[in-house]
Amino acid sequence: MAPVQGKRVKGVQVYRPFIYGTTARPFNDTDNPKPPGVPIDHTHSWQVFVKGVDDTDISYWLRRVQFKLHESIPNHLRTIDAETVIRDNESKPPSKRQKGFVVSETGWGEFEITIKLYYDSKSGEKPQTLYHHLRLHPYGRTEAEKEAMRNGGEVVAWVYEEQLFNEPFEEFFKALTTGVHDKGSNPAPTGGKGKGKGKSVAPPPTFTQDGEVKERSAMIPATTRPGHPFSKETEALEIKRIKEAEDKVHQMISEANKSVKAKEAELVRLKAENAAATASGA
């Protein structure tokens, strides 16, 4: 990668949320029949992906994703380029367009997938690697969670992540922070070629009237919807669970301290009784 020209924007961090993971479905005769040519021992269809939260576009900062599958799979090293996805989507209706970087396969076994992220050349960032376990069978912390996944017909193993760009180069910073627009519309013109000195910083984007997030932003949905499990709502629930767990730990520590103090007091009393008994018997 050629060295990036320009200066870094000092003291600035920009983050962008994204999702990676797998979705698997068992073959059946009703809504997921096995396609012709699929090996007889393959039991599931599955996808591995990297995409934006709420299916927003992330190709303005992520240009290529490489998926390393199990070596028994033909062409087990798959590379998806943003330019190819964009070009292929141009001839498709909106409902059929590919969201993010996706590899679709079939199989019968679970394994670890290596996911390598390649950033826009203006970023000057080195590729980063993620690891994700392909899940084909329902899982969860409780049997109820497993049963809910089983009844849903899909085994979803998704991870919410935030990509942090620390002190990005000026040109990349501009690409990250300009052109915010509603989903389905074109970005507004970004203006001149200035480096940003003396210009006011745009206010954080707000939700649309329909409650949707905006493209080229760090927004996540306000509420959870089918197919979109990550939102401000789930964030609040997770914070609540962490707070409840923290309170429980503090309570357990307090009870343990009381128990220790009681045992220490009992030990002092027993030592005193033993000393008195020894003195009286002397």
C-alpha positions, 0 to 999 in steps of 0.5 A: 500500500502506497504511503498516504499523503497529508496530515493527520487530524490530531486529537480526533477519533471517528468510529463507525458501527458494523456487524459481522457474523453468520446466519444458518438455516437447515435444509427442509422441503418447505421454505429451504429446499436443498438446491440441485448439485449440493452434496448429499451430506450437506445439512444447512445453507449459511452465510458469513458477512460484514455489513453496516448496522441497519444495512447501511453502506460501509463501502466508503471506509471498508473496501475489501473483505477476505473470508478464509473458510475451512480448507475442505471447501472449494475456493476456501479463500473468498475475497469480496470487493466493494467496487464489485458489489456496487457494480453488481447492485446497479442492475438490481432492484433495491430489494435484491441488492446485496447488503455489505460483504457476503459469502453464501455456502452450504455444509454440515459442520461448524468451524472458525472463519477468519475475516480480514478487513481492508480499509479505504486506501486514503485511511492509511490503516493496515488490514485487521483480522477478526475470527468468528465461529460458524454456528449451524445448530441452536445455542444459547445460555438457557434451553429457552434461548435455544428453543426460541432459535430453533423455532425461528428457523435460523441460527443467528450468530451476529456480533456488533462491533465499532471500527475506531479510526484514531487521528485519521488523515485529513482526506479520509476524515473528510470522507468519513464525516461528510455526505450524511444522507437518508437511506435510499437517497444520494449524498449531498455535495460536500463542497470545496477542497479545503482542509476544514480549518475555520469551518464549523463542525456539522451537528450529529445527524438525527433520525428520520421521521420513520426512525431510520438511521442515516447513511455515512453516520455512526447512528444505530436504530432507536428500536429493535426490529426483526432482522435488526437486533442491534439498537439503542433499545438493546443497548439500554437493556444490555446496560441495565443487565450489566448494572443489575449484575454489578449491583448483585456483585456488590451485594455478594461482596458486602455479604461476604465481608459481613460473614468474614467479620462475623467469623473474625469476631467469633475467632476472637471470642474463642481465643479469649475463652481458650485463654481464660480456660488455660489461665484458670487451669494453671 
